[in-house]
Amino acid sequence: MTGPTATPPDAPHPARAKRPASGSDVATGVRSAAPGFLRQALADARSSRVPALSPYVPERPFPWNGQGLPVAGTGATVEGSIDLDRVLRLSLAAPTGTPGRLRPVPSAGALHPVRAHLLLGPGCSLPPGRYTYDPRTHRAHPRGPASADVPRGALVVLTVAVSRTVAHYGHRAWPLLLLDTGHAAAALALAASPALDVRVCLDADAALLSAAAGLPRAPDWQDAWPGTEPELPLAVVRVVHRDGRSADREGALSAWAALPHGAAPAPLPGADTAPPRELAAARHLLDHIARAPEPTGGTWHPAARPKPVTDDVLEARRSAPPRDLNHPPGNDLLARILATARTAHPAGPAWTAAAGGPAPALYALVPGRHGLGVRASGDARPTLAHWAARQQWVGTAGAVLLAHGCPEDAPPAAVRSSHLIAGYAVGAAQAHATALGLRSRPIGSWQQADLGAALGDTPGRDWIVHGLALGGGGSAPPSPPQPASPP
């Protein structure tokens, strides 16, 4: 195999969509013809159309007022309470004394659009109530009290503020926002102590998530809180002690959703930095695919940390510069990382690895057997480099882990789960790779990457959703970490 054949860059894309004429047209299209709109948006994000160049948009001030509280609490916390300081420091916090871009959790363009809303019952290092977390200051801003019947432990609702990512990536932004959210969910799940029971929900209804976090629904946001930047909820992580005293997981969100809205953020004029048409499209699309058919509490999956992953590993993990990824990791290690990605969540995409070395090939795990099985012989990495927005360094990476699936006509729930789970699984795989001494770099943006068609299967059914480049240890010292920046 010489690598899957990519469509020439000047060839017309068969599913290329016309861009909507205005933000209001986009909103109307989502409400009246949502399935067609989603298929258009998916085809456009996967097409060769390049987003317009735009300058880097600085991060806006944190929108919630006040000084916030140290997440470790007052220092007088009850022994055995959930240590929020540790969980958040090892997952979402920006390292002290840095500009805030190089964080342990990767993000497309180091833009970090994911925000965390803490819903705390009894048994945490902060008093019960709603909070929002500022990763730059590592402080929690109170947003409202809890009722007496909220469940024990912590719920962390993950939302995205999409403007900066859309300003940078245009029509390719919305899949990256889903991947970023999956990475953030994995970071939180990995950071929780093994003594805690950690559950991840990637399919709860967006309206229920908004209500639980004390936020307006995305379509109603500007009417409720004019001048503030809307946040779209996509996932939730729950952390409780393994003591059998926790309320049922399915009812946890509903208990919080019964409370009134929490405190509003401060208006930030000019927060919407992206073109209005693309910004409206991304917001309406994400809100549409995050709606469950019924206001269900979602499916809760137990999270586990791979055994070699320690707190030191979580603090050390970073996206490596491309020049540090040239050495093949070896099939033994590659099989272990592939297994971590595949078993991180029971649903989601399929997994394949493209490896270089003396016998380059596409590999997959074989059910019921140890090690790797060959899907196709030959070097697929040059084609992957073309598909990954022509990032030539991908063609020389030691290996590239690939999440793939999500057909071109996938329903909204499948589009959401494919991307969220891919980000979640790559987050777990990257931590495991760091523990095994490998260097890695996520690859989020893929164009015309129809892996199934390249391997002779039916076109349009098996697309690359996410990737993780892996490199074994070389003779040169590692370079300073860099932000993951899929174009």
DODO-864713 format. One record per residue: x, y, z of N, C-alpha, C in turn; residue in one letter. Coordinates in steps of 0.1 Angstrom, whole numbers, plus 5000, padded with zeros to 4 digits. Example, Ala and Ser with C-alpha at 12.3 -4.5 7.8 and 13.67 -1.06 7.14 Angstrom:
BEGIN
513249435078512349555078513249675078A
512849785071513749895071512950005079S
This chain:
BEGIN
500849885000500050005000500950125000M
500650224991501450344991500750454999T
499650425005498950525013497650545006G
496550575014495250605007495350724998P
494650714987494750824977493850934981T
494351054982493651174986493051244973A
491951304974491351384963492351494960T
492651524948493551634945492951764950P
493851854955493351974962492452064953P
492652064940491852144931490552074925D
490351954930489151884925487951924932A
486751934926485551974933485151864943P
484751914955484351824965482851784963H
482551654962481151614958480151664968P
480451684981479451724990479651864995A
480351944987480652084991479452164993R
479252235004478052305006478252455004A
477152515000477152664999477052725013K
477752835015477752895028476452975030R
475852965042474653035044474853185042P
473753255039473853395035473953485047A
473453455059473453545070473153465083S
473453525094473253455107471753425109G
470853515105469453475106469053365097S
469653355085469353245076469753115082D
470953125089471453005095470452955106V
470053045114469153005125467852945119A
467353005109466152955103466352815097T
467552795091467852665085467952565095G
468552595107468652495117467352445122V
466452545124465052515129464252435119R
464352475106463352415097463952305089S
465252285088465852185079467152135086A
467052095099468252065106469051955101A
468451845096469251735091470151775079P
469551845070470251895058471351995062G
471052075072472052175076473252105082F
472952005091474051935097474951865086L
474351805077475051735066475951835058R
475351945055476152055048477352095056Q
477052125069478152165078479252065079A
478951935080479951835082480751825069L
480051825057480751815045481651935043A
481252055047482052175046483252175054D
483052125067484252115076485252015071A
484851915063485751815058486251845044R
485751955038486151995025487552065025S
488052085013489352155011489252305012S
488052355014487952505015488752555028R
489552655025490452695036489852815043V
489852825056489252935063490053065060P
489353175060489953305058491053325069A
492153385065493153415075492653525085L
493053495097492553595108493653605118S
493853715124494853735135494453655147P
495453635156495153565169494353665177Y
493253605183492353685191492753665205V
493153775212493453755227492353705235P
492653635246491653585255490953705262E
489653705263488953805270489053785285R
488853895293488853885307487853775312P
488053715323487153615328485853685331F
484653635326483453715326482753725340P
483053645350482353655362483053745372W
482353835379482953935387483353875401N
484153955408484553915421485853845421G
486453835433487753775435487753625434Q
486753555436486653415436487253355449G
487053225450487553155462488653055458L
489653035467490552925464489852795464P
490152715454489352585453489752485463V
490852515471491152425482490252455494A
489352565493488552595504489152685514G
488652685526489152785536490352725544T
490752605541491752535549491252455561G
489952475563489252395574488352295569A
488652235557487752135551487752005559T
486651935558486551815566487351705559V
488051625567488851525562488051425553E
488551385542487851305533486951375522G
486951505523486151575512486951575499S
486251585488486851585475487751705473I
488951685470490051785469489951855455D
489151955454488952025441490252085437L
491052135446492252195443493152095434D
493251975439494051875432493451845418R
492151815418491451775406491651885395V
491352005398491452115388492852155385L
493752145394495152175391495752085382R
495351955383495951855374495151835360L
494151915359493351905346493252035338S
492552135344492252255336493052375339L
493752375350494452505354495552545345A
495652675343496852725336498052735345A
499252685341500352685351500652825356P
501052835368501352965374502553025368T
502453155365503553225359503653215344G
502653155338502753145323501653235317T
501753255304500653335297499353255297P
499353125300498053055301497752965289G
498652965279498352895267498752745268R
499952725274500452585275499952515287L
498752465286498152395297498252245295R
498052165306498152015304497051965294P
495852025294494851975285495052045271V
495151975260495352035247494052105242P
494252205233493252275227493652325214S
492752325204493052365191493552515191A
494752535186495252675186495552725200G
495552645210495752685224494752795228A
493552785222492552885225491752855237L
491652735241490952695254489552755255H
488652715247487252765248486452695258P
486852595264486052515274486052575287V
484852595293484652645306484052545315R
484352555328483852455338482952515348A
481752465349480852515359480652405370H
481052435382481052345393479752345401L
479152225402477852215409478252125421L
478352185433478952115445477952085455L
477751955459476951915470477851905482G
477351835493478151805505479351715501P
480351735509481551645507482651695498G
482651825495483651885487484451985495C
485552035489486452125496485952265496S
484852295489484152425490482652395495L
482052495501480652475505479752445493P
478652375496477652345485477252475478P
477052465465476552575456477052565442G
476652655434477152665420478352765420R
479352725412480552805410480952795395Y
481652895390482352875378483852895380T
484652815373486052805376486852885366Y
487852965371488753045364490052975363D
490452915352491752835351492952925352P
492853055349494053135350494453175365R
493453195373493653225387493553105396T
492952995391492752875398491852905410H
490752975407489753015418488352985413R
487452965422486052935419485153055423A
484353095413483553215415482153175419H
481553205431480253155435479153215425P
478153135422477153175413475753155419R
475653095431474353075437474452955446G
473452955456473452845466472952715461P
473052615468472552475466471252465475A
470352375470469252335479469652225488S
468852185498469152085507469251945501A
468551925489468451795484469351775472D
470351855469471351835458472151715463V
472651635453473351515457474751545462P
475351455469476751465474477751465462R
478951525464479951525454479851645445G
480551625434480751735424480251695410A
479551785404479251775390480051895383L
480651865372481351965364480751965350V
479952075348479352085334480352165326V
480652105314481652165305480852235294L
481152365292480552445281481652505272T
481252555261482252615252481752755248V
482652855249482452985244483152985230A
482452995219482952955206483653065198V
483453195203483853305194485353305189S
486253285198487653285194488053175185R
487553055188487852935179487252955165T
485953015164485353045151486153145144V
486653255151487353355145488653305139A
489253195145490553145139490253035129H
489252955131489152835122487852835113Y
487052935115485952955106484952835105G
484652785093483752675092484252535097H
485652535100486152415106486152415121R
485552515127485652535142484852435150A
483652415145482752335154483152195158W
483752115148484251985153485452005163P
486252105161487352125170486852155184L
485752235185485152265198484652135205L
484052045198483651915203484851835208L
485951835200487151765204487751825217L
487851955217488352025229487551985241D
486251975240485451945252485751795256T
485951705247486251565250487551565257G
488551645253489851645260489751695274H
488951805276488751855289488051755298A
487051675293486451575301487451465305A
488251425296489351325299490251375310A
490651505309491551565318491051555332A
489751595334489051595347488951445352L
488551355343488451215347489751155352A
490851185345492151135349492651195361L
492351325364492851395376492251355389A
491051295388490351255401491151135407A
491151135420491851035427491250895424S
492150785423491550655421490550615432P
490650685444489750645455488350705452A
488150785442486850845439486150775428L
484850785427484050725417483850835407D
484350825394484250925384483450875373V
482450945369481550915358481551025347R
481550995335481551085324480251075316V
479551185313478351175305478551275293C
478551215281478751295268477551305260L
476351265265475151275257473951325264D
474051395275472951455282472351575274A
471051595275470451695268470951835271D
471151925261471752055263470952145272A
469652135270468752215279468852175293A
468952045296469151995310470452045315L
471552035307472852075312472852225315L
472252305306472152455309471452485322S
470252415324469452445336470252405348A
470952285348471652245359472852335363A
473452395353474552485355474052625358A
472752645358472152775361472352875350G
472352835337472652915325471352915317L
471153025309470053025299470352925288P
469352875282469552795270470252885259R
471052815250471752895241470852985232A
469652935227468853025219468253145227P
468153135240467553235248468653325255D
469853295253470953365261470953515260W
470953565248471053705246469853785251Q
468653715251467453785257467553785272D
468153675278468253675293469353755298A
470553745291471753815296472353895284W
471754005280472254075269473654125271P
474454125260475854175261476854075266G
476453955269477353855274477553745264T
478653675265478953575255478253435258E
477453385249476753255252477753145254P
477353045262478152925264477252805261E
477752715253476952595249477452475257L
476552415265476952295273477052165264P
478052085266478251975258478551845266L
479051855278479451735286479351765301A
479451655308479451665323480251555329V
480951585340481751485347481251485362V
481051365367480651365381481751295390R
482051345401483051295410482351275424V
482351155429481851125443482751025449V
482551015463483350915470482650775468H
483450675469482950535467482350485481R
481350565486480850525499479350485499D
478850475487477450425486476350525490G
476750655494475750745499475350845488R
475850825475475450925465474150895459S
473451005455472150985448472350925435A
471350885429471450815415471950925405D
472850875396473450965387472451035378R
471450955373470551015364469751125370E
469551125383468751235389469551355394G
470951335393471751445398471551575391A
471551565377471351695369470051755372L
468951665373467651725375467551795388S
468151745398468151815411468651955410A
469751975403470352105401469452195391W
468952125381468152195371466852255377A
466452205389465252255395465452395402A
466752435403467052565410466952675400L
466752805405466752915395468152935389P
468153015378469453055372470453105382H
471753085380472753135388473053285384G
474053335391474453475388474953485373A
474753595367475053625353476553675352A
477153645341478453705339478353855336P
479553925336479554065333479554085318A
478754175313478854205298480254235293P
480654185282481954215276481754255262L
481554385260481354435246482554395237P
482154345225483254305216483754165217G
483054085226483553945228483353865215A
482353895207482053825195483053875184D
484153805182485253845173485153785160T
484253685158484253605146483153675136A
483253645123482253685114480853645119P
479853735119478553695124477953575118P
478153555105477553435098478153305104R
479453295104480053175109479853155124E
479753265132479553255146478153195148L
477153255141475753205143475653055139A
476353025128476252885123476852785134A
477952825139478552735149477752715162A
477152825166476352825179475052745176R
474352765165473152695163473452545160H
474452515153474852375150475152305163L
475952355172476352285184475152275193L
474252375194473052355202472152245196D
472052245183471152145176471651995179H
472951975178473451835179473551795194I
473451895203473451855218472151845224A
471051855215469751825220469351675220R
469051625231468551485231467151475227A
466651365222465251345217464351375229P
464751345241463951365253464951435263E
464451505273465351565283465951465292P
466751385287467251275295468551315302T
468751245313469951265321471251205315G
471051145304472251095296472750955301G
473850915295474450785298475750815305T
475950755317477050775325478050665324W
479250695320480250585318481350595329H
481750495336482750495346484150525339P
484850615345486250655340487250585349A
488350545342489450485349490750545344A
491750555353493050605349493950495346R
494650495334495650385331496650375342P
497050255346497850235357499150315357K
499850325346501150395347500950545349P
499750605347499550745348499550795362V
500450875366500550935379500251085379T
500151145391499951285391501051365384D
502351315386503451375379503351375364D
502751255359502551245344501551345340V
500451365347499451455343499951595343L
500851635352501451765352502451785340E
503051675336504051685326503551675312A
502351625310501951595296501751735289R
502251735277502151855268502151805253R
501751885244501851855230503351885226S
503951785220505351795216505451865203A
506551935200506851995187506951885177P
506551915164506651805154508051745153P
509051815154510451765152510751655163R
510051645174510251545184509451415182D
508851405170507951295169508351195157L
509651205153510051135142510350985144N
510550945156510950805159509750715161H
509750605155508550505157508550465171P
507350445177507250405191507450265194P
507450175183507550035186506149975187G
505949855181504649795181504049765194N
504849725204504349695217503749815224D
504449925224503850045229502750095221L
502750085208501650135200500450055203L
500549925205499349845208498749885221A
499549915231499049965244498350095243R
498850185236498150315234496850295226I
496950215216495750195208494650125217L
495050035225494049975234493450075244A
494250165249493750265258492650355251T
492950395239492050475231490750395229A
490850275225489650195221488850165233R
489350145245488650105257488250225266T
488650345262488350465270486850485272A
486050445262484650465262484050355253H
482850305258482350185250481750225237P
481450345234480850385222481850465214A
481450535203482350625196482950555184G
484050625179484650575166485450455167P
485850405155486850295155488250355155A
489250265157490650305159491550225151W
492550305144493550245136494850325138T
495950265136497250335137498050325124A
498550435119499450435108500850445114A
501750345111503150345116504150355105A
505250415108506450415099507350305103G
508650335102509650225105509950145093G
510650035095511149955083509949875076P
508849855083507649795076506449875079A
506349985072505150075075503850015071P
502850035079501549975076500450045084A
499150015081498050055090497749935099L
497649955112497449855121496149875129Y
495549765134494449765143494549655153A
493849675164493849565174492949455169L
493349325171492549215167491749155179V
490449155178489649105190490048965194P
490248945207490648815212492148785211G
492948875205494348845204495148965210R
496448935213497349045218498049095206H
498449225207499249285197498449345185G
499149375175498449445163498249355151L
497249375144496949315131497149415120G
497649375109497849465097496549475089V
496049605088494949635080495349655065R
496549715063497049745050498449775051A
499249715041500649735041501049865033S
502149925037502550045030502450175039G
503050275035503150395043501950495040D
501050505049499950595047500250735052A
501350755059501550885065501651005055R
502250995043502151105034500751145031P
499851055029498451085026497851145038T
498151095050497551155062498051305063L
499251335060499751465060498951555051A
498651505039497751585030496451605036H
495851505042494551515047494451605060W
495551605067495651685080496051835076A
495251895067495452035063496952055058A
497451955051498751955045499851995055R
499751945067500851955077501851845074Q
502951885067503951795062504651705073Q
504751765085505351685095504651565099W
503351555096502551435099503151315091V
503651345079504251235071505451175076G
506151235086507351185092507151145106T
505951155112505751115126505950965127A
506450925139506650785141505450695139G
504350745144503050675142501950775144A
500750745138499650835140498450755144V
497850775155496650705160495450775153L
494550705148493350755141492050715146L
491150805150489750775153488950805140A
488150705137487450715124486050655125H
485150705117483750665116482950785112G
481850815119480950935116480650955102C
479750865096479350885082478851015078P
478851055066478451185061477051215064E
476151115066474751135069474451095083D
475451095092475251055106474251155113A
473351095121472351175129473051265139P
472451365144473051465153473751395165P
473051305171473651235183474951165180A
475051105168476251035164477351125161A
477051245155478051345152478651395165V
477751425175478251465188479151365195R
478651245195479351135203480651105196S
480651095183481851055176483051155179S
482751285179483751385182484151395197H
483051395205483351405220484151285225L
483751165220484451045225485851035219I
486051085206487351085201488251175209A
487851295212488651385220488951325234G
487951265240488051205253489051085253Y
488951005243489850885242491250925238A
491451025229492851075226493451145239V
492551215247493151265259493651155268G
492951045270493450935278494650875272A
494650855258495850795252497050885253A
496851015252498051105253498651095267Q
497851085278498351075291499150945293A
498550835287499150705288500550705280H
500550765269501750775261502850855269A
502450965276503451035284504050945295T
503150865301503650775311504550665306A
504450635293505350535287506550595281L
506750725283507950785277507850835263G
506650825257506450875243506051015243L
506351075231505951215229504751215219R
503951315220502651305213502151445209S
501251445200500651575196499251545189R
498151595194496851575188496751645174P
496051585166495751645152494251645151I
493651765151492251785151491551805138G
492251875129491551915116491851825105S
490851765099491051665088490151705076W
490751705064489951745052490051635042Q
488851595036488751495026489351355031Q
489351335043489951215049489051105050A
488551055039487650935038488550815038D
488850765050489750645052489050525046L
487750505048487150385043487250375027G
486950485020487050485006488450465001A
489450515008490850495005491250345006A
490550275015490850135017489850045009L
489150105000488250024991486849994996G
486450065007485150045012484150155006D
482950145010481950245005482350385008T
482450474999482750615002481750685011P
482150775019481350855028480950795041G
481450675044480950605056481950605067R
483250625065484350605075485350715074D
485050825080485950945079486850955092W
488051005090488951035101488351155109I
488151135122487651235131488651305139V
489651235144490751285153491951205151H
493151255155494351185154495251225166G
496251135168497351155178498651105172L
499551205169500851165165501651125176A
502451015175503250955185504750945180L
505650965189507050955187507750885198G
508650785195509450725206510550815210G
511250785220512450865225513550855215G
514050975212515250985202516451025210G
517551045203518851085209518851225213S
518051315206518151455209517251485221A
517651585229516851625241515451675236P
514451655244513151705239513051855239P
512351905229512152055227511152105237S
511052235239510052285248508652255242P
507652235251506352205247505752315238P
504752285230504052375221502552355222Q
501752455220500352425219499952345207P
498952255209498452185197497652285189A
497952295176497352395167496852335154S
495852245155495352195142494752305134P
495152325121494652435114493252415109P
